[in-house]
Amino acid sequence: MGAVSLAREVGRSGKPFRRFLARMLDYEVFFVAVAVAFSLAGRADPLRRSFANDGFLALMAISFFWIPIEALLLSICGVTPGKAICGIRVRSELAGRIHPRAAVDRSLSVWVFGISGGFPIAYLVAMEQAYRDLTERGETGWDRSKFKVEARPLGFGRRLLIGAAIIALVLAGGVLIAQRSTT
């Protein structure tokens, strides 16, 4: 087996699209949860005033405030909502369960090196590099020698779940946007 075919084979196990989709689902779930929580509390949505006309600022804030939540979920369960939906689990390379400090380190590393803090243009370069790492080496820089990312097979049920989650989040986001424009 040549080096090129080995790289392609390893790249398949990296699952770059599923990992990207899982992260975007996490951000959307978090955004919807924050907006719903503020709505139920009868308070003005802070995202409305701050990010109404600036999608990049919203991405930066949502992804930053997601860091401690992601770290907590990874250290307790090894998954986040998006990872669970997409059949992805993160484990410590050595111990299986992720230590909370290691989970924070991983989440911060993803934020800095994986999406460049959401800064326009820079995040595209960072995501392209992470994609290249996954397809050529089968792992990202923040996972290398520390974490093992496992992906379950995508059966019909999981594909249906992913599709239903996307539709539900798009509808919830649409309702929130419509609600914001009427108030």
GIHUWO-V880077 format. One record per residue. N is the residue number from 0. RES is the residue in one letter. PSI is psi in whole degrees, -180 to 180 (none if undefined). OMEGA is omega in whole degrees, 0 to 359 (none if undefined). D_FIRST is the distance of its C-alpha to the first C-alpha in Angstrom with 1 decimal. Layout:
# GIHUWO-V880077
N,RES,PSI,OMEGA,D_FIRST + N,RES,PSI,OMEGA,D_FIRST
This chain:
# GIHUWO-V880077
0,M,126,181,0.0 + 1,G,169,182,3.8 + 2,A,-37,181,6.8 + 3,V,-46,181,8.3 + 4,S,-32,177,6.5 + 5,L,-42,179,6.5 + 6,A,-41,178,10.1 + 7,R,-41,180,10.9 + 8,E,-45,178,10.2 + 9,V,-41,181,12.2 + 10,G,-36,179,14.7 + 11,R,-34,181,15.6 + 12,S,-15,179,16.8 + 13,G,-25,179,19.0 + 14,K,56,184,21.2 + 15,P,-41,182,22.9 + 16,F,-43,179,25.3 + 17,R,-39,179,26.5 + 18,R,-41,176,27.1 + 19,F,-46,179,29.0 + 20,L,-43,179,31.0 + 21,A,-43,180,31.8 + 22,R,-43,179,33.2 + 23,M,-38,175,35.2 + 24,L,-41,177,36.6 + 25,D,-48,181,37.6 + 26,Y,-42,181,39.5 + 27,E,-43,177,41.2 + 28,V,-45,180,42.2 + 29,F,-46,180,43.6 + 30,F,-48,180,45.5 + 31,V,-42,180,47.0 + 32,A,-43,179,48.0 + 33,V,-46,181,49.7 + 34,A,-42,179,51.5 + 35,V,-42,180,52.6 + 36,A,-45,179,53.8 + 37,F,-37,178,55.9 + 38,S,-45,179,57.2 + 39,L,-30,179,58.2 + 40,A,-5,179,59.9 + 41,G,19,180,62.0 + 42,R,155,177,60.8 + 43,A,138,180,59.7 + 44,D,117,181,56.0 + 45,P,-24,179,55.2 + 46,L,-29,182,52.2 + 47,R,-51,182,54.5 + 48,R,-43,187,56.6 + 49,S,-37,191,53.8 + 50,F,12,186,51.0 + 51,A,-40,184,52.8 + 52,N,10,184,51.9 + 53,D,90,181,49.0 + 54,G,-33,179,45.7 + 55,F,-42,178,43.9 + 56,L,-38,177,46.4 + 57,A,-45,178,45.9 + 58,L,-43,180,42.1 + 59,M,-46,182,42.7 + 60,A,-47,181,45.3 + 61,I,-46,181,43.6 + 62,S,-34,178,40.3 + 63,F,-47,182,42.3 + 64,F,-15,177,44.6 + 65,W,-23,186,41.6 + 66,I,-55,182,40.2 + 67,P,-32,180,42.6 + 68,I,-45,178,42.3 + 69,E,-45,181,38.5 + 70,A,-43,179,38.6 + 71,L,-47,180,41.2 + 72,L,-41,180,39.3 + 73,L,-39,181,36.0 + 74,S,-29,180,37.9 + 75,I,-49,189,39.8 + 76,C,-24,185,37.4 + 77,G,2,179,33.9 + 78,V,162,170,34.2 + 79,T,172,179,36.2 + 80,P,-46,180,37.6 + 81,G,-41,179,34.9 + 82,K,-40,179,32.1 + 83,A,-44,180,33.8 + 84,I,-40,183,34.1 + 85,C,1,177,30.5 + 86,G,35,182,29.3 + 87,I,138,178,28.1 + 88,R,140,178,29.2 + 89,V,130,180,29.1 + 90,R,157,175,29.4 + 91,S,139,179,29.9 + 92,E,-34,184,26.9 + 93,L,-48,191,29.4 + 94,A,-7,184,32.3 + 95,G,-73,179,31.3 + 96,R,140,184,34.4 + 97,I,129,175,34.6 + 98,H,141,182,37.6 + 99,P,-42,180,39.9 + 100,R,-39,178,39.6 + 101,A,-36,178,35.8 + 102,A,-41,177,36.0 + 103,V,-43,179,38.4 + 104,D,-44,180,36.2 + 105,R,-47,182,33.2 + 106,S,-42,177,35.4 + 107,L,-40,179,36.9 + 108,S,-40,177,33.6 + 109,V,-43,181,32.4 + 110,W,-44,182,35.8 + 111,V,-52,187,35.7 + 112,F,-24,182,32.0 + 113,G,-37,180,30.8 + 114,I,10,178,33.8 + 115,S,40,179,35.8 + 116,G,11,180,38.8 + 117,G,6,180,39.0 + 118,F,132,180,40.3 + 119,P,145,182,40.1 + 120,I,-49,181,37.4 + 121,A,-37,181,36.1 + 122,Y,-30,177,34.7 + 123,L,-42,178,32.7 + 124,V,-44,181,31.1 + 125,A,-44,180,30.4 + 126,M,-35,178,28.9 + 127,E,-40,178,26.6 + 128,Q,-42,178,25.4 + 129,A,-40,177,24.9 + 130,Y,-45,180,23.0 + 131,R,-43,177,20.7 + 132,D,-44,181,20.3 + 133,L,-42,183,19.5 + 134,T,-30,181,17.0 + 135,E,-37,185,15.2 + 136,R,-17,181,15.7 + 137,G,4,178,16.8 + 138,E,161,179,20.3 + 139,T,168,179,23.3 + 140,G,-36,182,25.3 + 141,W,-16,178,28.1 + 142,D,-23,187,25.9 + 143,R,123,177,23.7 + 144,S,5,181,24.6 + 145,K,-41,186,27.6 + 146,F,152,176,26.9 + 147,K,123,179,24.5 + 148,V,119,182,24.6 + 149,E,139,179,24.2 + 150,A,123,176,24.2 + 151,R,156,177,25.6 + 152,P,147,179,24.5 + 153,L,94,176,26.6 + 154,G,-179,181,28.8 + 155,F,-44,181,31.8 + 156,G,-43,180,34.2 + 157,R,-38,177,32.3 + 158,R,-40,177,31.9 + 159,L,-43,178,35.6 + 160,L,-44,178,36.4 + 161,I,-47,179,34.5 + 162,G,-43,179,36.4 + 163,A,-39,179,39.7 + 164,A,-43,179,39.2 + 165,I,-47,180,38.6 + 166,I,-45,180,41.7 + 167,A,-43,181,43.8 + 168,L,-37,176,43.0 + 169,V,-44,178,43.6 + 170,L,-44,179,46.9 + 171,A,-43,177,48.0 + 172,G,-40,178,47.3 + 173,G,-42,178,49.2 + 174,V,-44,180,52.1 + 175,L,-41,178,52.2 + 176,I,-43,178,52.2 + 177,A,-41,179,54.9 + 178,Q,-40,180,56.9 + 179,R,-38,184,56.7 + 180,S,-20,179,57.9 + 181,T,-13,181,61.0 + 182,T,none,none,62.1
